[in-house]
Amino acid sequence: MQKTDNLPVINISPWEGNNFTKNAILVFAISLLITLLSGGVVKIIFVLLSLLASVFIFSNLYGRFSANWRKLHYPLMCRYASAVGYVRGLSGNKEGKELDVDLVLQCLLQSVFPTVEGKRITNLAQEVLLKEGEKLKNEEFVKKIFSRKLPELSKQRLPSLTHKITELNKNPTDRATANYIKIRLIIAFLIEQKYGQEEKLDYLYAVLTNRAR
């Protein structure tokens, strides 16, 4: 699915839903200040605390900012979790009631495009899932994703790998797998809207290799 030019610009901060890292930065700053002003055992304790905080901050920031798709994937997953809570609330949170994932994804899209009317959001969600889903059933498309990132992959291994993935997408083994694919297809579409097709292909590669969590 090509970029849709008549949709509003996506304006989502990569810091969204990342309060834990913000708090870690605050802890690091305070620990560093105390380290500079103190001495003895107290200084050693806060040096260690500063090191632990810096390692956590670095790893988290790398995960959030090392690729453009990561800047959108993680905030969108936070919004997806909020949408799940909202939809469960609408259904009265009845025990055993199946989650309407399609409605959740419509809520997610609505949060990204708040000025777009609901009917168009519903049609957009259906169109994305249909068109992008068909692509993942196409072995040539999946081969394109892998060959970009793994040019050294042997010609013997690549066809069997792509066949396995396309068959999974044609016939998901369970509802959880089918829903997982749906969520990632919507996010892939939004990444393409903001960053272009190349970044979307990188994201799909991360999804297919279980690196987009």
Sequence and secondary structure as in RCSB ss.txt:
>XXXX:A:sequence
MQKTDNLPVINISPWEGNNFTKNAILVFAISLLITLLSGGVVKIIFVLLSLLASVFIFSNLYGRFSANWRKLHYP
LMCRYASAVGYVRGLSGNKEGKELDVDLVLQCLLQSVFPTVEGKRITNLAQEVLLKEGEKLKNEEFVKKIFSRKL
PELSKQRLPSLTHKITELNKNPTDRATANYIKIRLIIAFLIEQKYGQEEKLDYLYAVLTNRAR
>XXXX:A:secstr
    TTS      TTTT HHHHHHHHHHHHHHHHHHH  HHHHHHHHHHHHHHHHHHHHHHHHHHSSHHHHHHHH
HHHHHHHHHHHHHHHTTT TT    HHHHHHHHHHHHSTTS HHHHHHHHHHHHHHHHHHHT HHHHHHHHHHH 
TTS TTHHHHHHHHHHHHHHS SSHHHHHHHHHHHHHHHHHHHHH HHHHHHHHHHHHTT   
